[in-house]
């Protein structure tokens, strides 16, 4: 946002879309990490959601809600003519896969599903940005 504002001297809808993508992406990413290391956080005294709610229902639900909200927002760059149809298709597929990883984690709340969601998250965002740059309009 700071870079966009510095270059454009305004915060347009495009800047808010990019901000929204990162904002929504970060929650499933962070919740997966928090779930994997919940015992470490508990021992350190950090009251994260997986620590204060040990069965993980809220953690899984939150990851799923944010990933579900990310799917339509990830398509918005094409709607506002930032990107083309190649991005639209790629973002749709990647966001659906990311949502599926979040749904799996929400369903079974295992360390394995959290790890898959985490690795999916660190793959998703850079690939989305690369696709956005390669298929900008």
N, CA, C and O atoms as a GROMACS GRO file, in nm:
protein
  548
    1UNK      N    1   0.083  -0.118   0.000
    1UNK     CA    2   0.000   0.000   0.000
    1UNK      C    3   0.088   0.125   0.000
    1UNK      O    4   0.059   0.221  -0.071
    2UNK      N    5   0.195   0.123   0.079
    2UNK     CA    6   0.281   0.240   0.085
    2UNK      C    7   0.347   0.264  -0.050
    2UNK      O    8   0.352   0.377  -0.098
    3UNK      N    9   0.396   0.157  -0.111
    3UNK     CA   10   0.459   0.170  -0.243
    3UNK      C   11   0.361   0.220  -0.348
    3UNK      O   12   0.394   0.307  -0.428
    4UNK      N   13   0.240   0.166  -0.346
    4UNK     CA   14   0.137   0.208  -0.441
    4UNK      C   15   0.107   0.357  -0.422
    4UNK      O   16   0.101   0.433  -0.518
    5UNK      N   17   0.087   0.396  -0.298
    5UNK     CA   18   0.055   0.536  -0.269
    5UNK      C   19   0.171   0.629  -0.308
    5UNK      O   20   0.149   0.739  -0.357
    6UNK      N   21   0.294   0.583  -0.287
    6UNK     CA   22   0.409   0.665  -0.322
    6UNK      C   23   0.421   0.685  -0.473
    6UNK      O   24   0.453   0.795  -0.518
    7UNK      N   25   0.394   0.581  -0.548
    7UNK     CA   26   0.406   0.589  -0.695
    7UNK      C   27   0.286   0.658  -0.758
    7UNK      O   28   0.302   0.740  -0.847
    8UNK      N   29   0.168   0.625  -0.712
    8UNK     CA   30   0.045   0.675  -0.774
    8UNK      C   31  -0.014   0.797  -0.706
    8UNK      O   32  -0.101   0.865  -0.762
    9UNK      N   33   0.032   0.826  -0.585
    9UNK     CA   34  -0.021   0.938  -0.506
    9UNK      C   35  -0.169   0.921  -0.473
    9UNK      O   36  -0.242   1.019  -0.454
   10UNK      N   37  -0.213   0.796  -0.467
   10UNK     CA   38  -0.352   0.765  -0.430
   10UNK      C   39  -0.362   0.617  -0.396
   10UNK      O   40  -0.270   0.539  -0.424
   11UNK      N   41  -0.473   0.579  -0.336
   11UNK     CA   42  -0.501   0.438  -0.312
   11UNK      C   43  -0.626   0.401  -0.391
   11UNK      O   44  -0.738   0.424  -0.347
   12UNK      N   45  -0.603   0.343  -0.506
   12UNK     CA   46  -0.713   0.306  -0.595
   12UNK      C   47  -0.767   0.168  -0.558
   12UNK      O   48  -0.717   0.103  -0.467
   13UNK      N   49  -0.868   0.127  -0.630
   13UNK     CA   50  -0.930  -0.004  -0.606
   13UNK      C   51  -0.828  -0.116  -0.626
   13UNK      O   52  -0.834  -0.217  -0.557
   14UNK      N   53  -0.737  -0.097  -0.720
   14UNK     CA   54  -0.635  -0.200  -0.744
   14UNK      C   55  -0.547  -0.221  -0.620
   14UNK      O   56  -0.516  -0.334  -0.585
   15UNK      N   57  -0.509  -0.112  -0.556
   15UNK     CA   58  -0.428  -0.123  -0.434
   15UNK      C   59  -0.505  -0.196  -0.324
   15UNK      O   60  -0.449  -0.279  -0.253
   16UNK      N   61  -0.631  -0.164  -0.311
   16UNK     CA   62  -0.712  -0.229  -0.208
   16UNK      C   63  -0.732  -0.378  -0.237
   16UNK      O   64  -0.739  -0.458  -0.145
   17UNK      N   65  -0.741  -0.414  -0.364
   17UNK     CA   66  -0.754  -0.556  -0.400
   17UNK      C   67  -0.627  -0.631  -0.362
   17UNK      O   68  -0.634  -0.739  -0.304
   18UNK      N   69  -0.512  -0.574  -0.395
   18UNK     CA   70  -0.385  -0.639  -0.359
   18UNK      C   71  -0.371  -0.652  -0.208
   18UNK      O   72  -0.328  -0.756  -0.158
   19UNK      N   73  -0.407  -0.546  -0.136
   19UNK     CA   74  -0.406  -0.552   0.010
   19UNK      C   75  -0.499  -0.662   0.060
   19UNK      O   76  -0.462  -0.740   0.147
   20UNK      N   77  -0.619  -0.668   0.006
   20UNK     CA   78  -0.717  -0.767   0.048
   20UNK      C   79  -0.670  -0.909   0.025
   20UNK      O   80  -0.695  -0.997   0.108
   21UNK      N   81  -0.603  -0.933  -0.086
   21UNK     CA   82  -0.551  -1.067  -0.115
   21UNK      C   83  -0.451  -1.109  -0.007
   21UNK      O   84  -0.460  -1.219   0.047
   22UNK      N   85  -0.358  -1.021   0.024
   22UNK     CA   86  -0.258  -1.054   0.126
   22UNK      C   87  -0.324  -1.068   0.264
   22UNK      O   88  -0.289  -1.157   0.340
   23UNK      N   89  -0.417  -0.980   0.294
   23UNK     CA   90  -0.485  -0.986   0.423
   23UNK      C   91  -0.558  -1.118   0.441
   23UNK      O   92  -0.546  -1.182   0.546
   24UNK      N   93  -0.634  -1.160   0.342
   24UNK     CA   94  -0.710  -1.284   0.353
   24UNK      C   95  -0.619  -1.407   0.349
   24UNK      O   96  -0.645  -1.506   0.419
   25UNK      N   97  -0.514  -1.402   0.269
   25UNK     CA   98  -0.420  -1.514   0.258
   25UNK      C   99  -0.349  -1.541   0.390
   25UNK      O  100  -0.326  -1.657   0.426
   26UNK      N  101  -0.315  -1.434   0.462
   26UNK     CA  102  -0.230  -1.451   0.581
   26UNK      C  103  -0.298  -1.531   0.692
   26UNK      O  104  -0.229  -1.597   0.770
   27UNK      N  105  -0.429  -1.529   0.700
   27UNK     CA  106  -0.495  -1.597   0.812
   27UNK      C  107  -0.486  -1.749   0.802
   27UNK      O  108  -0.445  -1.812   0.900
   28UNK      N  109  -0.521  -1.813   0.690
   28UNK     CA  110  -0.502  -1.959   0.684
   28UNK      C  111  -0.354  -1.996   0.700
   28UNK      O  112  -0.321  -2.097   0.762
   29UNK      N  113  -0.265  -1.913   0.644
   29UNK     CA  114  -0.121  -1.936   0.656
   29UNK      C  115  -0.079  -1.936   0.803
   29UNK      O  116  -0.014  -2.030   0.850
   30UNK      N  117  -0.117  -1.832   0.875
   30UNK     CA  118  -0.078  -1.819   1.015
   30UNK      C  119  -0.148  -1.923   1.103
   30UNK      O  120  -0.086  -1.978   1.194
   31UNK      N  121  -0.274  -1.951   1.077
   31UNK     CA  122  -0.346  -2.049   1.159
   31UNK      C  123  -0.288  -2.189   1.142
   31UNK      O  124  -0.288  -2.267   1.236
   32UNK      N  125  -0.240  -2.221   1.022
   32UNK     CA  126  -0.174  -2.350   1.001
   32UNK      C  127  -0.047  -2.359   1.084
   32UNK      O  128  -0.020  -2.461   1.148
   33UNK      N  129   0.032  -2.252   1.084
   33UNK     CA  130   0.154  -2.249   1.166
   33UNK      C  131   0.117  -2.260   1.314
   33UNK      O  132   0.178  -2.338   1.388
   34UNK      N  133   0.019  -2.183   1.356
   34UNK     CA  134  -0.022  -2.184   1.496
   34UNK      C  135  -0.068  -2.323   1.539
   34UNK      O  136  -0.042  -2.366   1.652
   35UNK      N  137  -0.137  -2.394   1.450
   35UNK     CA  138  -0.183  -2.528   1.484
   35UNK      C  139  -0.066  -2.626   1.495
   35UNK      O  140  -0.060  -2.706   1.588
   36UNK      N  141   0.028  -2.617   1.400
   36UNK     CA  142   0.142  -2.709   1.402
   36UNK      C  143   0.227  -2.691   1.528
   36UNK      O  144   0.282  -2.788   1.580
   37UNK      N  145   0.238  -2.569   1.576
   37UNK     CA  146   0.326  -2.538   1.689
   37UNK      C  147   0.249  -2.495   1.814
   37UNK      O  148   0.302  -2.423   1.898
   38UNK      N  149   0.124  -2.540   1.825
   38UNK     CA  150   0.039  -2.497   1.936
   38UNK      C  151   0.098  -2.533   2.072
   38UNK      O  152   0.082  -2.456   2.167
   39UNK      N  153   0.164  -2.646   2.083
   39UNK     CA  154   0.223  -2.684   2.212
   39UNK      C  155   0.338  -2.591   2.248
   39UNK      O  156   0.356  -2.556   2.365
   40UNK      N  157   0.416  -2.551   2.150
   40UNK     CA  158   0.525  -2.456   2.175
   40UNK      C  159   0.469  -2.321   2.218
   40UNK      O  160   0.519  -2.259   2.312
   41UNK      N  161   0.366  -2.275   2.148
   41UNK     CA  162   0.302  -2.148   2.185
   41UNK      C  163   0.242  -2.156   2.326
   41UNK      O  164   0.249  -2.059   2.402
   42UNK      N  165   0.185  -2.271   2.359
   42UNK     CA  166   0.126  -2.289   2.492
   42UNK      C  167   0.233  -2.281   2.600
   42UNK      O  168   0.216  -2.212   2.701
   43UNK      N  169   0.345  -2.351   2.579
   43UNK     CA  170   0.455  -2.348   2.676
   43UNK      C  171   0.513  -2.208   2.692
   43UNK      O  172   0.558  -2.170   2.800
   44UNK      N  173   0.512  -2.131   2.583
   44UNK     CA  174   0.566  -1.995   2.587
   44UNK      C  175   0.466  -1.895   2.644
   44UNK      O  176   0.501  -1.780   2.671
   45UNK      N  177   0.341  -1.938   2.664
   45UNK     CA  178   0.240  -1.850   2.721
   45UNK      C  179   0.171  -1.760   2.621
   45UNK      O  180   0.113  -1.658   2.660
   46UNK      N  181   0.176  -1.794   2.493
   46UNK     CA  182   0.107  -1.715   2.390
   46UNK      C  183  -0.034  -1.769   2.372
   46UNK      O  184  -0.051  -1.883   2.328
   47UNK      N  185  -0.135  -1.691   2.404
   47UNK     CA  186  -0.273  -1.740   2.397
   47UNK      C  187  -0.332  -1.733   2.255
   47UNK      O  188  -0.429  -1.661   2.231
   48UNK      N  189  -0.273  -1.807   2.163
   48UNK     CA  190  -0.326  -1.811   2.026
   48UNK      C  191  -0.452  -1.897   2.023
   48UNK      O  192  -0.478  -1.975   2.115
   49UNK      N  193  -0.528  -1.883   1.918
   49UNK     CA  194  -0.655  -1.956   1.905
   49UNK      C  195  -0.638  -2.107   1.925
   49UNK      O  196  -0.717  -2.165   1.999
   50UNK      N  197  -0.539  -2.173   1.865
   50UNK     CA  198  -0.524  -2.317   1.890
   50UNK      C  199  -0.484  -2.352   2.033
   50UNK      O  200  -0.498  -2.467   2.075
   51UNK      N  201  -0.435  -2.255   2.107
   51UNK     CA  202  -0.400  -2.279   2.247
   51UNK      C  203  -0.522  -2.264   2.337
   51UNK      O  204  -0.546  -2.347   2.424
   52UNK      N  205  -0.598  -2.158   2.316
   52UNK     CA  206  -0.714  -2.132   2.403
   52UNK      C  207  -0.835  -2.218   2.365
   52UNK      O  208  -0.927  -2.233   2.445
   53UNK      N  209  -0.835  -2.272   2.247
   53UNK     CA  210  -0.944  -2.357   2.201
   53UNK      C  211  -0.882  -2.484   2.142
   53UNK      O  212  -0.870  -2.497   2.020
   54UNK      N  213  -0.843  -2.578   2.228
   54UNK     CA  214  -0.760  -2.692   2.186
   54UNK      C  215  -0.822  -2.790   2.088
   54UNK      O  216  -0.748  -2.862   2.021
   55UNK      N  217  -0.954  -2.796   2.078
   55UNK     CA  218  -1.011  -2.893   1.983
   55UNK      C  219  -0.996  -2.846   1.838
   55UNK      O  220  -1.012  -2.926   1.746
   56UNK      N  221  -0.968  -2.718   1.818
   56UNK     CA  222  -0.937  -2.667   1.685
   56UNK      C  223  -1.055  -2.634   1.597
   56UNK      O  224  -1.035  -2.594   1.482
   57UNK      N  225  -1.176  -2.648   1.646
   57UNK     CA  226  -1.293  -2.620   1.562
   57UNK      C  227  -1.293  -2.476   1.512
   57UNK      O  228  -1.315  -2.452   1.393
   58UNK      N  229  -1.268  -2.381   1.600
   58UNK     CA  230  -1.264  -2.240   1.558
   58UNK      C  231  -1.146  -2.211   1.468
   58UNK      O  232  -1.157  -2.133   1.374
   59UNK      N  233  -1.033  -2.273   1.496
   59UNK     CA  234  -0.914  -2.254   1.413
   59UNK      C  235  -0.942  -2.300   1.270
   59UNK      O  236  -0.914  -2.228   1.174
   60UNK      N  237  -0.996  -2.419   1.257
   60UNK     CA  238  -1.029  -2.470   1.125
   60UNK      C  239  -1.134  -2.388   1.054
   60UNK      O  240  -1.123  -2.361   0.934
   61UNK      N  241  -1.235  -2.347   1.128
   61UNK     CA  242  -1.343  -2.266   1.071
   61UNK      C  243  -1.288  -2.132   1.021
   61UNK      O  244  -1.324  -2.087   0.912
   62UNK      N  245  -1.202  -2.068   1.101
   62UNK     CA  246  -1.145  -1.939   1.061
   62UNK      C  247  -1.059  -1.954   0.936
   62UNK      O  248  -1.067  -1.871   0.845
   63UNK      N  249  -0.977  -2.058   0.930
   63UNK     CA  250  -0.894  -2.081   0.811
   63UNK      C  251  -0.983  -2.100   0.688
   63UNK      O  252  -0.952  -2.048   0.581
   64UNK      N  253  -1.090  -2.173   0.704
   64UNK     CA  254  -1.181  -2.199   0.592
   64UNK      C  255  -1.254  -2.072   0.548
   64UNK      O  256  -1.267  -2.047   0.428
   65UNK      N  257  -1.300  -1.993   0.642
   65UNK     CA  258  -1.371  -1.869   0.608
   65UNK      C  259  -1.281  -1.773   0.531
   65UNK      O  260  -1.323  -1.716   0.430
   66UNK      N  261  -1.159  -1.755   0.579
   66UNK     CA  262  -1.068  -1.663   0.510
   66UNK      C  263  -1.029  -1.715   0.372
   66UNK      O  264  -1.021  -1.637   0.277
   67UNK      N  265  -1.005  -1.845   0.360
   67UNK     CA  266  -0.972  -1.902   0.229
   67UNK      C  267  -1.091  -1.891   0.134
   67UNK      O  268  -1.072  -1.868   0.014
   68UNK      N  269  -1.211  -1.907   0.184
   68UNK     CA  270  -1.331  -1.894   0.100
   68UNK      C  271  -1.348  -1.750   0.053
   68UNK      O  272  -1.387  -1.726  -0.062
   69UNK      N  273  -1.320  -1.654   0.140
   69UNK     CA  274  -1.330  -1.512   0.101
   69UNK      C  275  -1.220  -1.476   0.002
   69UNK      O  276  -1.239  -1.387  -0.081
   70UNK      N  277  -1.107  -1.543   0.010
   70UNK     CA  278  -0.995  -1.515  -0.081
   70UNK      C  279  -1.028  -1.555  -0.224
   70UNK      O  280  -0.983  -1.489  -0.318
   71UNK      N  281  -1.104  -1.660  -0.243
   71UNK     CA  282  -1.131  -1.708  -0.379
   71UNK      C  283  -1.192  -1.599  -0.467
   71UNK      O  284  -1.134  -1.569  -0.572
   72UNK      N  285  -1.304  -1.539  -0.432
   72UNK     CA  286  -1.357  -1.436  -0.523
   72UNK      C  287  -1.268  -1.312  -0.531
   72UNK      O  288  -1.258  -1.249  -0.637
   73UNK      N  289  -1.204  -1.276  -0.421
   73UNK     CA  290  -1.117  -1.158  -0.425
   73UNK      C  291  -0.996  -1.181  -0.515
   73UNK      O  292  -0.948  -1.087  -0.578
   74UNK      N  293  -0.947  -1.304  -0.521
   74UNK     CA  294  -0.833  -1.333  -0.607
   74UNK      C  295  -0.869  -1.317  -0.755
   74UNK      O  296  -0.780  -1.303  -0.839
   75UNK      N  297  -0.996  -1.320  -0.788
   75UNK     CA  298  -1.041  -1.302  -0.927
   75UNK      C  299  -1.064  -1.155  -0.961
   75UNK      O  300  -1.074  -1.119  -1.078
   76UNK      N  301  -1.070  -1.072  -0.860
   76UNK     CA  302  -1.100  -0.930  -0.879
   76UNK      C  303  -1.000  -0.856  -0.968
   76UNK      O  304  -1.041  -0.764  -1.039
   77UNK      N  305  -0.870  -0.891  -0.969
   77UNK     CA  306  -0.780  -0.818  -1.059
   77UNK      C  307  -0.823  -0.823  -1.206
   77UNK      O  308  -0.801  -0.728  -1.280
   78UNK      N  309  -0.884  -0.932  -1.247
   78UNK     CA  310  -0.932  -0.940  -1.385
   78UNK      C  311  -1.058  -0.854  -1.402
   78UNK      O  312  -1.077  -0.792  -1.507
   79UNK      N  313  -1.142  -0.852  -1.301
   79UNK     CA  314  -1.266  -0.773  -1.307
   79UNK      C  315  -1.235  -0.625  -1.325
   79UNK      O  316  -1.307  -0.554  -1.396
   80UNK      N  317  -1.128  -0.576  -1.260
   80UNK     CA  318  -1.094  -0.434  -1.271
   80UNK      C  319  -0.987  -0.409  -1.378
   80UNK      O  320  -0.925  -0.303  -1.380
   81UNK      N  321  -0.966  -0.505  -1.466
   81UNK     CA  322  -0.877  -0.494  -1.582
   81UNK      C  323  -0.729  -0.478  -1.546
   81UNK      O  324  -0.654  -0.416  -1.621
   82UNK      N  325  -0.689  -0.534  -1.434
   82UNK     CA  326  -0.546  -0.538  -1.400
   82UNK      C  327  -0.477  -0.654  -1.471
   82UNK      O  328  -0.359  -0.645  -1.506
   83UNK      N  329  -0.552  -0.762  -1.492
   83UNK     CA  330  -0.496  -0.885  -1.547
   83UNK      C  331  -0.589  -0.939  -1.655
   83UNK      O  332  -0.702  -0.894  -1.673
   84UNK      N  333  -0.536  -1.038  -1.726
   84UNK     CA  334  -0.613  -1.100  -1.833
   84UNK      C  335  -0.675  -1.232  -1.791
   84UNK      O  336  -0.678  -1.269  -1.673
   85UNK      N  337  -0.724  -1.303  -1.891
   85UNK     CA  338  -0.796  -1.428  -1.866
   85UNK      C  339  -0.707  -1.543  -1.823
   85UNK      O  340  -0.753  -1.635  -1.755
   86UNK      N  341  -0.580  -1.540  -1.860
   86UNK     CA  342  -0.488  -1.645  -1.814
   86UNK      C  343  -0.475  -1.636  -1.662
   86UNK      O  344  -0.480  -1.737  -1.593
   87UNK      N  345  -0.459  -1.514  -1.612
   87UNK     CA  346  -0.455  -1.495  -1.467
   87UNK      C  347  -0.585  -1.542  -1.404
   87UNK      O  348  -0.584  -1.612  -1.303
   88UNK      N  349  -0.696  -1.504  -1.463
   88UNK     CA  350  -0.828  -1.541  -1.409
   88UNK      C  351  -0.840  -1.692  -1.391
   88UNK      O  352  -0.882  -1.740  -1.286
   89UNK      N  353  -0.803  -1.766  -1.494
   89UNK     CA  354  -0.811  -1.912  -1.487
   89UNK      C  355  -0.714  -1.967  -1.383
   89UNK      O  356  -0.751  -2.052  -1.302
   90UNK      N  357  -0.591  -1.919  -1.386
   90UNK     CA  358  -0.491  -1.968  -1.291
   90UNK      C  359  -0.526  -1.933  -1.148
   90UNK      O  360  -0.512  -2.017  -1.059
   91UNK      N  361  -0.572  -1.811  -1.124
   91UNK     CA  362  -0.610  -1.769  -0.990
   91UNK      C  363  -0.730  -1.850  -0.941
   91UNK      O  364  -0.736  -1.888  -0.824
   92UNK      N  365  -0.823  -1.876  -1.029
   92UNK     CA  366  -0.940  -1.955  -0.991
   92UNK      C  367  -0.902  -2.096  -0.949
   92UNK      O  368  -0.950  -2.147  -0.848
   93UNK      N  369  -0.814  -2.158  -1.026
   93UNK     CA  370  -0.770  -2.295  -0.995
   93UNK      C  371  -0.689  -2.297  -0.865
   93UNK      O  372  -0.715  -2.378  -0.776
   94UNK      N  373  -0.592  -2.206  -0.856
   94UNK     CA  374  -0.507  -2.204  -0.736
   94UNK      C  375  -0.587  -2.171  -0.611
   94UNK      O  376  -0.564  -2.231  -0.505
   95UNK      N  377  -0.681  -2.078  -0.621
   95UNK     CA  378  -0.761  -2.040  -0.505
   95UNK      C  379  -0.854  -2.153  -0.464
   95UNK      O  380  -0.879  -2.174  -0.345
   96UNK      N  381  -0.907  -2.227  -0.562
   96UNK     CA  382  -0.992  -2.342  -0.530
   96UNK      C  383  -0.910  -2.450  -0.460
   96UNK      O  384  -0.959  -2.514  -0.366
   97UNK      N  385  -0.788  -2.472  -0.505
   97UNK     CA  386  -0.701  -2.570  -0.440
   97UNK      C  387  -0.664  -2.526  -0.298
   97UNK      O  388  -0.661  -2.607  -0.206
   98UNK      N  389  -0.636  -2.398  -0.282
   98UNK     CA  390  -0.605  -2.343  -0.149
   98UNK      C  391  -0.726  -2.360  -0.056
   98UNK      O  392  -0.712  -2.396   0.060
   99UNK      N  393  -0.844  -2.334  -0.110
   99UNK     CA  394  -0.967  -2.352  -0.032
   99UNK      C  395  -0.985  -2.499   0.006
   99UNK      O  396  -1.028  -2.529   0.118
  100UNK      N  397  -0.953  -2.590  -0.084
  100UNK     CA  398  -0.964  -2.733  -0.055
  100UNK      C  399  -0.868  -2.773   0.058
  100UNK      O  400  -0.904  -2.854   0.144
  101UNK      N  401  -0.748  -2.717   0.057
  101UNK     CA  402  -0.653  -2.745   0.166
  101UNK      C  403  -0.706  -2.692   0.300
  101UNK      O  404  -0.692  -2.758   0.403
  102UNK      N  405  -0.766  -2.573   0.296
  102UNK     CA  406  -0.823  -2.516   0.418
  102UNK      C  407  -0.942  -2.600   0.465
  102UNK      O  408  -0.960  -2.620   0.585
  103UNK      N  409  -1.023  -2.648   0.372
  103UNK     CA  410  -1.139  -2.731   0.409
  103UNK      C  411  -1.092  -2.862   0.471
  103UNK      O  412  -1.151  -2.909   0.568
  104UNK      N  413  -0.988  -2.920   0.415
  104UNK     CA  414  -0.935  -3.045   0.471
  104UNK      C  415  -0.885  -3.022   0.614
  104UNK      O  416  -0.911  -3.102   0.704
  105UNK      N  417  -0.813  -2.911   0.633
  105UNK     CA  418  -0.765  -2.878   0.767
  105UNK      C  419  -0.882  -2.855   0.863
  105UNK      O  420  -0.879  -2.902   0.977
  106UNK      N  421  -0.983  -2.782   0.818
  106UNK     CA  422  -1.100  -2.755   0.902
  106UNK      C  423  -1.171  -2.885   0.940
  106UNK      O  424  -1.225  -2.897   1.049
  107UNK      N  425  -1.171  -2.979   0.849
  107UNK     CA  426  -1.240  -3.106   0.872
  107UNK      C  427  -1.168  -3.194   0.972
  107UNK      O  428  -1.229  -3.244   1.067
  108UNK      N  429  -1.036  -3.216   0.951
  108UNK     CA  430  -0.969  -3.314   1.038
  108UNK      C  431  -0.871  -3.254   1.140
  108UNK      O  432  -0.837  -3.321   1.238
  109UNK      N  433  -0.827  -3.133   1.118
  109UNK     CA  434  -0.742  -3.061   1.213
  109UNK      C  435  -0.624  -3.145   1.263
  109UNK      O  436  -0.601  -3.157   1.384
  110UNK      N  437  -0.551  -3.204   1.169
  110UNK     CA  438  -0.431  -3.279   1.204
  110UNK      C  439  -0.308  -3.195   1.171
  110UNK      O  440  -0.317  -3.096   1.097
  111UNK      N  441  -0.197  -3.235   1.226
  111UNK     CA  442  -0.072  -3.167   1.193
  111UNK      C  443  -0.040  -3.183   1.045
  111UNK      O  444   0.012  -3.091   0.982
  112UNK      N  445  -0.071  -3.299   0.989
  112UNK     CA  446  -0.047  -3.322   0.846
  112UNK      C  447  -0.129  -3.227   0.760
  112UNK      O  448  -0.076  -3.169   0.666
  113UNK      N  449  -0.256  -3.211   0.791
  113UNK     CA  450  -0.338  -3.120   0.710
  113UNK      C  451  -0.297  -2.975   0.732
  113UNK      O  452  -0.305  -2.895   0.639
  114UNK      N  453  -0.254  -2.940   0.851
  114UNK     CA  454  -0.204  -2.805   0.877
  114UNK      C  455  -0.076  -2.780   0.797
  114UNK      O  456  -0.058  -2.673   0.741
  115UNK      N  457   0.012  -2.879   0.793
  115UNK     CA  458   0.137  -2.866   0.717
  115UNK      C  459   0.108  -2.851   0.568
  115UNK      O  460   0.172  -2.771   0.500
  116UNK      N  461   0.013  -2.927   0.518
  116UNK     CA  462  -0.024  -2.914   0.376
  116UNK      C  463  -0.081  -2.775   0.347
  116UNK      O  464  -0.050  -2.715   0.244
  117UNK      N  465  -0.164  -2.725   0.438
  117UNK     CA  466  -0.218  -2.590   0.420
  117UNK      C  467  -0.106  -2.488   0.425
  117UNK      O  468  -0.105  -2.394   0.345
  118UNK      N  469  -0.012  -2.503   0.516
  118UNK     CA  470   0.100  -2.411   0.526
  118UNK      C  471   0.182  -2.412   0.396
  118UNK      O  472   0.210  -2.306   0.340
  119UNK      N  473   0.221  -2.530   0.350
  119UNK     CA  474   0.300  -2.537   0.227
  119UNK      C  475   0.220  -2.490   0.106
  119UNK      O  476   0.275  -2.431   0.014
  120UNK      N  477   0.090  -2.516   0.106
  120UNK     CA  478   0.005  -2.462   0.001
  120UNK      C  479   0.004  -2.310   0.003
  120UNK      O  480   0.004  -2.246  -0.102
  121UNK      N  481   0.003  -2.253   0.122
  121UNK     CA  482  -0.001  -2.107   0.135
  121UNK      C  483   0.128  -2.043   0.086
  121UNK      O  484   0.125  -1.939   0.021
  122UNK      N  485   0.243  -2.106   0.118
  122UNK     CA  486   0.369  -2.044   0.074
  122UNK      C  487   0.396  -2.068  -0.074
  122UNK      O  488   0.486  -2.007  -0.131
  123UNK      N  489   0.321  -2.157  -0.135
  123UNK     CA  490   0.328  -2.176  -0.280
  123UNK      C  491   0.229  -2.084  -0.350
  123UNK      O  492   0.259  -2.025  -0.454
  124UNK      N  493   0.111  -2.072  -0.292
  124UNK     CA  494   0.001  -1.998  -0.354
  124UNK      C  495   0.035  -1.852  -0.383
  124UNK      O  496   0.023  -1.806  -0.496
  125UNK      N  497   0.078  -1.780  -0.281
  125UNK     CA  498   0.095  -1.635  -0.297
  125UNK      C  499   0.201  -1.598  -0.400
  125UNK      O  500   0.174  -1.514  -0.486
  126UNK      N  501   0.321  -1.655  -0.396
  126UNK     CA  502   0.419  -1.619  -0.500
  126UNK      C  503   0.372  -1.655  -0.641
  126UNK      O  504   0.395  -1.580  -0.736
  127UNK      N  505   0.308  -1.772  -0.655
  127UNK     CA  506   0.258  -1.810  -0.787
  127UNK      C  507   0.149  -1.714  -0.835
  127UNK      O  508   0.142  -1.682  -0.954
  128UNK      N  509   0.065  -1.670  -0.744
  128UNK     CA  510  -0.040  -1.574  -0.780
  128UNK      C  511   0.023  -1.443  -0.830
  128UNK      O  512  -0.019  -1.389  -0.932
  129UNK      N  513   0.124  -1.394  -0.757
  129UNK     CA  514   0.190  -1.269  -0.799
  129UNK      C  515   0.261  -1.286  -0.933
  129UNK      O  516   0.254  -1.198  -1.018
  130UNK      N  517   0.328  -1.400  -0.951
  130UNK     CA  518   0.396  -1.424  -1.079
  130UNK      C  519   0.295  -1.425  -1.193
  130UNK      O  520   0.317  -1.362  -1.296
  131UNK      N  521   0.186  -1.494  -1.173
  131UNK     CA  522   0.082  -1.500  -1.276
  131UNK      C  523   0.025  -1.362  -1.302
  131UNK      O  524  -0.004  -1.327  -1.417
  132UNK      N  525   0.008  -1.284  -1.197
  132UNK     CA  526  -0.044  -1.148  -1.213
  132UNK      C  527   0.051  -1.061  -1.296
  132UNK      O  528   0.007  -0.985  -1.382
  133UNK      N  529   0.178  -1.072  -1.268
  133UNK     CA  530   0.278  -0.992  -1.342
  133UNK      C  531   0.286  -1.038  -1.488
  133UNK      O  532   0.295  -0.955  -1.579
  134UNK      N  533   0.283  -1.167  -1.510
  134UNK     CA  534   0.297  -1.221  -1.647
  134UNK      C  535   0.172  -1.195  -1.733
  134UNK      O  536   0.182  -1.190  -1.855
  135UNK      N  537   0.058  -1.181  -1.671
  135UNK     CA  538  -0.065  -1.162  -1.748
  135UNK      C  539  -0.135  -1.030  -1.716
  135UNK      O  540  -0.258  -1.022  -1.713
  136UNK      N  541  -0.054  -0.926  -1.692
  136UNK     CA  542  -0.115  -0.795  -1.666
  136UNK      C  543  -0.163  -0.735  -1.797
  136UNK      O  544  -0.111  -0.765  -1.904
  137UNK      N  545  -0.263  -0.649  -1.786
  137UNK     CA  546  -0.318  -0.586  -1.907
  137UNK      C  547  -0.266  -0.446  -1.924
  137UNK      O  548  -0.302  -0.379  -2.021
   0.00000   0.00000   0.00000
